[in-house]
Amino acid sequence: MFLFCFFLVISICLTLIFKPDYRSAFEADQECHFQRSNLIEDFPNIDCDHDLETRQWILYDPRISDQRVKVLERFKY
């Protein structure tokens, strides 16, 4: 019984940790572009991009070509 409860708690915790923030790609896309419109004055070059492999939209600042891209936020679905 203890082992069952232990695995049940572990599985619930893992489900909560890896639960997506949005129910669909459309919702994540809308939120990314909404955040972009709010931050465009502070970061004029920011943009949103869709990553199919990780199922998320990424809000990023491309910076200068010789520097790494700065990821501002991720919107997982």
C-alpha positions in Angstrom: 0.0 0.0 0.0 2.9 2.4 0.8 4.5 1.7 -2.6 1.2 2.5 -4.4 0.8 5.8 -2.5 4.4 6.7 -3.2 4.0 6.1 -6.9 0.7 7.9 -7.0 2.2 11.0 -5.3 5.2 10.9 -7.7 3.0 10.6 -10.8 0.8 13.5 -9.6 3.8 15.7 -9.0 5.3 14.9 -12.4 1.9 15.6 -14.1 1.8 19.0 -12.4 5.4 19.9 -13.2 5.1 19.0 -16.9 1.6 20.3 -17.4 1.4 22.6 -20.4 0.5 26.3 -19.7 -1.9 26.5 -22.6 -4.4 24.1 -24.0 -3.6 24.8 -27.7 -1.1 26.3 -30.0 -3.6 29.0 -30.8 -3.8 30.1 -27.2 0.0 30.1 -26.9 0.4 32.0 -30.1 -2.1 34.7 -29.0 -0.4 35.1 -25.6 3.1 35.4 -27.2 1.9 38.1 -29.6 0.0 39.9 -26.9 3.2 40.0 -24.7 5.2 41.1 -27.8 2.8 44.0 -28.3 3.2 45.0 -24.6 7.0 44.9 -24.7 7.7 46.3 -28.2 8.5 49.7 -26.8 11.3 48.4 -24.5 12.6 45.8 -26.9 11.9 47.0 -30.5 13.4 43.8 -32.2 11.5 41.1 -30.2 9.6 38.5 -32.1 7.6 35.3 -31.6 8.5 31.9 -33.1 6.9 28.5 -33.0 9.0 25.5 -32.0 7.3 22.3 -33.2 9.7 19.9 -31.5 9.1 21.2 -28.0 5.4 22.4 -28.6 5.9 26.0 -27.6 5.9 29.5 -28.8 9.0 31.5 -27.9 9.2 35.3 -27.3 12.8 36.3 -28.1 15.1 39.2 -28.7 17.5 38.5 -31.6 20.0 41.1 -30.4 23.1 41.7 -32.5 24.2 39.0 -35.0 27.4 38.1 -33.1 25.5 37.4 -29.8 23.2 34.7 -28.8 19.4 35.2 -29.0 17.9 36.1 -25.6 14.7 34.2 -24.9 12.3 36.4 -22.9 9.5 33.9 -22.3 8.2 30.4 -23.4 4.6 29.6 -23.9 4.1 25.8 -23.8 1.0 24.0 -25.0 
